[in-house]
Amino acid sequence: MKIKKTVSSFAAAIVLTVASFGAAADTIYASVNVGSSFIDKLIGTITIGSLSNLAGSFFAAEEIGYPGGFTLTLDNVTFTNGTVGALIDTIPDPKVFSFTNVGAGTYDVIATGFLTPTGQLHNASFLGVDYTVTAVPEPESYALMLAGLGLMGTIARRRSKKQA
């Protein structure tokens, strides 16, 4: 019975530890009404509170929906470059980015590209970025987790010896 309690406490501790290293996902948007191309268009900013990994992708809305089911299509957008602050991206696709060990701070999200006039609203589109920030656990976090797990193992071992 006591071993079951120890095992369930152990499992709960692991779940809480893993959850603390979780990810936060978000989306930011900007409108574009600039003719056939846009250069260094600020889409928004990403704020990171601690050392983290950052990954995401640029996108453009294809249509705008209005009440009553009325929709207008927007121009097709081709991204030629996308940057997040001064971070250097190793992925060659201009629509996708991924960075590791990004320091705390605020980073401007900027896109460059052009619009192909295929929509009902020419020279207009809405750009956006879907991104995920995942905190990078610091070595102290791992050390504390391992010390706690070792302590729980010691307690469980002593209790099993007392029962025997």
C-alpha positions as CSV (number, residue, x, y, z in Angstrom):
1,M,0.0,0.0,0.0
2,K,2.8,2.4,1.0
3,I,4.7,1.5,-2.1
4,K,1.7,2.5,-4.3
5,K,1.6,5.9,-2.6
6,T,5.4,6.3,-3.2
7,V,5.0,5.3,-6.8
8,S,2.1,7.7,-7.4
9,S,4.0,10.5,-5.7
10,F,7.0,9.8,-7.9
11,A,4.8,9.8,-11.0
12,A,3.2,13.1,-10.0
13,A,6.6,14.7,-9.4
14,I,7.7,13.7,-12.9
15,V,4.5,15.0,-14.5
16,L,4.9,18.4,-12.7
17,T,8.6,18.6,-13.7
18,V,7.9,17.9,-17.3
19,A,5.0,20.3,-17.4
20,S,7.2,23.1,-16.1
21,F,9.4,22.8,-19.2
22,G,6.3,23.2,-21.4
23,A,5.8,25.4,-24.5
24,A,3.7,28.5,-25.1
25,A,2.2,28.9,-28.6
26,D,0.9,32.2,-30.0
27,T,0.0,34.0,-33.2
28,I,0.6,37.6,-34.3
29,Y,-0.9,39.4,-37.3
30,A,-0.3,42.5,-39.5
31,S,-2.0,44.0,-42.5
32,V,-0.3,44.7,-45.8
33,N,-1.6,47.2,-48.3
34,V,1.5,48.2,-50.2
35,G,1.1,47.5,-53.9
36,S,2.8,44.5,-55.4
37,S,5.6,44.0,-52.9
38,F,6.5,44.6,-49.2
39,I,10.0,45.1,-47.8
40,D,10.9,44.6,-44.1
41,K,7.2,44.7,-43.0
42,L,7.0,44.6,-39.2
43,I,4.5,41.9,-38.3
44,G,4.9,42.2,-34.6
45,T,7.2,41.4,-31.7
46,I,7.9,38.2,-29.8
47,T,8.8,38.6,-26.1
48,I,10.8,35.8,-24.5
49,G,11.2,35.8,-20.7
50,S,14.1,33.3,-20.3
51,L,16.5,31.2,-22.3
52,S,14.2,29.4,-24.8
53,N,13.9,27.7,-28.1
54,L,11.8,29.5,-30.7
55,A,10.1,28.0,-33.8
56,G,7.4,29.1,-36.1
57,S,6.2,29.9,-39.6
58,F,5.0,32.9,-41.6
59,F,1.5,32.8,-43.3
60,A,-0.9,35.0,-45.2
61,A,-4.7,35.0,-44.9
62,E,-6.4,33.8,-48.1
63,E,-9.8,35.5,-47.4
64,I,-11.8,37.7,-45.1
65,G,-15.1,36.5,-43.8
66,Y,-17.9,38.9,-43.1
67,P,-21.2,38.4,-41.2
68,G,-23.9,36.7,-43.3
69,G,-21.4,34.4,-45.0
70,F,-19.9,37.0,-47.3
71,T,-16.2,36.5,-48.1
72,L,-13.6,38.4,-50.1
73,T,-10.4,36.7,-51.3
74,L,-7.1,38.3,-50.8
75,D,-4.0,38.4,-53.0
76,N,-1.6,35.5,-52.9
77,V,1.5,36.2,-50.9
78,T,5.0,34.8,-51.5
79,F,7.6,35.3,-48.8
80,T,11.2,35.9,-49.9
81,N,12.6,36.5,-46.5
82,G,11.5,36.4,-42.9
83,T,13.5,37.4,-39.8
84,V,13.1,37.4,-36.1
85,G,15.3,40.2,-34.6
86,A,19.0,39.7,-35.4
87,L,18.7,35.9,-34.9
88,I,20.3,33.8,-37.6
89,D,18.1,31.1,-39.0
90,T,19.6,27.9,-40.4
91,I,16.5,26.8,-42.2
92,P,16.6,28.0,-45.9
93,D,12.8,28.2,-46.3
94,P,11.7,31.9,-45.9
95,K,8.4,30.8,-44.4
96,V,9.8,28.7,-41.5
97,F,12.2,29.6,-38.7
98,S,13.8,27.8,-35.8
99,F,16.2,29.0,-33.2
100,T,17.8,27.4,-30.1
101,N,19.0,28.9,-26.9
102,V,17.4,32.3,-27.6
103,G,18.1,34.8,-24.7
104,A,15.4,36.8,-22.9
105,G,14.3,39.9,-24.8
106,T,11.9,41.3,-27.3
107,Y,12.4,40.5,-31.0
108,D,10.9,42.2,-34.0
109,V,9.3,39.8,-36.6
110,I,9.9,41.2,-40.1
111,A,8.9,39.8,-43.5
112,T,9.7,40.6,-47.1
113,G,7.8,39.3,-50.2
114,F,5.4,40.2,-52.9
115,L,1.6,39.9,-53.6
116,T,0.2,38.3,-56.7
117,P,-3.1,40.1,-57.7
118,T,-5.3,37.0,-57.6
119,G,-7.9,38.2,-55.0
120,Q,-10.9,40.3,-55.1
121,L,-9.1,42.9,-53.0
122,H,-6.0,43.7,-54.9
123,N,-2.8,44.8,-53.1
124,A,-4.2,43.8,-49.8
125,S,-3.4,40.9,-47.4
126,F,-3.0,40.0,-43.8
127,L,0.3,38.5,-42.7
128,G,0.8,36.4,-39.6
129,V,3.2,34.3,-37.7
130,D,2.5,31.2,-35.7
131,Y,5.2,30.5,-33.2
132,T,6.1,28.4,-30.2
133,V,8.5,29.4,-27.4
134,T,9.8,26.4,-25.3
135,A,11.8,27.2,-22.2
136,V,15.2,25.6,-22.1
137,P,15.7,24.1,-18.6
138,E,18.9,25.3,-16.9
139,P,21.3,22.7,-15.4
140,E,20.2,23.6,-11.9
141,S,16.7,22.4,-12.8
142,Y,18.0,19.0,-13.8
143,A,20.2,18.8,-10.7
144,L,17.2,19.6,-8.4
145,M,15.0,17.1,-10.2
146,L,17.6,14.3,-9.9
147,A,18.3,15.2,-6.2
148,G,14.5,15.0,-5.5
149,L,14.2,11.7,-7.3
150,G,17.2,10.3,-5.4
151,L,15.6,11.4,-2.1
152,M,12.3,9.7,-3.0
153,G,14.2,6.5,-3.9
154,T,16.0,6.6,-0.6
155,I,12.8,7.1,1.4
156,A,11.1,4.3,-0.5
157,R,14.0,1.9,0.1
158,R,14.1,2.7,3.9
159,R,10.3,2.1,4.2
160,S,10.6,-1.2,2.4
161,K,13.4,-2.3,4.7
162,K,11.3,-1.4,7.8
163,Q,8.4,-3.5,6.6
164,A,10.6,-6.5,6.0
